[in-house]
């Protein structure tokens, strides 16, 4: 079983979250291109990246809504 680095999303700032989303989207795109040329052995990578991006976006949206409520 591979060790995964757990990132506490609550500790990240808004700009860091946006940066993580951008990095994950680039990684997803690069993985898709690589898969088109040579098949990826572990296709779970695609689902994991999609879920990771969704987690980042969900946290970012929750912060936007919380900020809106405080205003």
Beta strands, then each sheet from edge to edge (+ up, - down):
end
